[in-house]
């Protein structure tokens, strides 16, 4: 399972979804889905833009976590 840390990163910088959408040009719905971790896919250019905007690495934004009940 992939965990998206966008909500934490935005919270640390006191950013709202609308701020990120306005400043990056990324669709507000895309940011909202990432924020609430309901996105099923994401374009590489969106990841790149978010990382540049937030001043973070891809690994700071996205993390692979083990599935519950797995080995």
N, C-alpha and C positions, 0 to 999 in steps of 0.2 A: 504494500500500500504506500502511496506517495503522500506525504504530509506537506502542505503548503503553509509557510510561515508568514504570509503576507499580512495577515491581521496583526500579528505581533510586531512586525517591522513597521507597519504604519502607525500602530499605537505608540511605539517608542519615539516616533517623530511627530506625533500628534497630527497625523494626516487623515483626511476624510477621503472616501471613495471619489467624490466629485473633484477634489484637489488633484488626485493622482490622474484621473481621466483628463482633466483640463491640461495639466502640465506635460503629460506624456503623449496625448492623442490616442491613447488606448480606449476602446469602447468601454463605457461605464458598466455595461452588463458583464463584460469579460472580467473586469476587476472585481465586481460584486461576486461572481461565481468563484473566483480564486480566493477572495476574502472569506467566504463562507464554506470553502472547500467542497463545492458542488460541481466544479468543472470536471469534465471527462476528458478533455484534451486542451492543449495550449500550443500556440504557434511559437517557434523558436525566437522570432523577432519580438514577441511580447515578453518572453523571459528576458531577453537581452535588454530591452528598454526598461523593464522594471528594475533589473539589477543596476543598470547605469543610474537611473533616477534615485534609487535608494542607497546607492554606494555600497552594494554588497556583491557577493559571489553567488553563483547558481546554488551552491550547497547551503548557503544561508537562507535562500528562498524556498528551496525544495529539499526534502529529505525522504529517503526510503526507510520505511518502518516495517518490521515483521508483521505478517498477518496474525491476527488473534487465533490461538489454537494450533498454530503451526509449530514446526520443530525449532 
